[in-house]
């Protein structure tokens, strides 16, 4: 069934190739299926094209951390939190900073 969902999302993307949300949904589906490399590549590609797609930073950081790429995950949190300053997204910035603190072992005690 999971492969059906991914196939359906890809089919929808063929019909609307510029639809960023579909690309994001495909990345999350790949993550859910355990394809962390593919999910990371999808999220990185989406951020390359649209650095203002704030949700990607958090998910990318999670995927990179899962891959053992903690330094890259922290960089995704940093880049995303800076982009949040520009866009004014306080909630996402707070979540990214909390994730970064958790990844670096600096969580509140």
Buried (B, 14 or more C-beta within 10 A) or exposed (E): EEEEBBEEBEEBBEEEEEEBBBBBBBBBBBBEBEBBEBBBBBBBEBBEEEBEBBBBBBBBBBBBBBBEBBEBBBBBBBBBBEBBEEEEBEEBBEBBBBBBBBBEEEEEE
